[in-house]
């Protein structure tokens, strides 16, 4: 089994702002003048995703589900 991490972090080591927002991330190739920084190649190479509950809930709020039919395993630290 191979596990690979692909994550965007700020210089100070954070994934999101204190309020949970990820508006600082570039829009990717969908955005005007953006690029995906290898994201599409990476996501095409994986069989399943593991993410935390907060990330999962944020992804649910997107206009469309970005992970297609790939299985997603959600980790949480509460009951």
JOWO-V860832 format. One line per field, one symbol per residue. ss: DSSP state (a for helix, b for strand, c for the rest). burial: 1 if it has 9 or more other C-alpha atoms within 8 Angstrom, else 0. A space follows every 10 residues. Layout:
ss = ???
burial = ???
This chain:
ss = cccccccccc cccccccccc cccccccaaa ccccccccaa aaaaaccbbb bbaaaaaaaa cccccccccc bbbbbcccc
burial = 0000000010 0000110000 0000001110 1001110000 0100000010 1110010010 0000000000 000100000
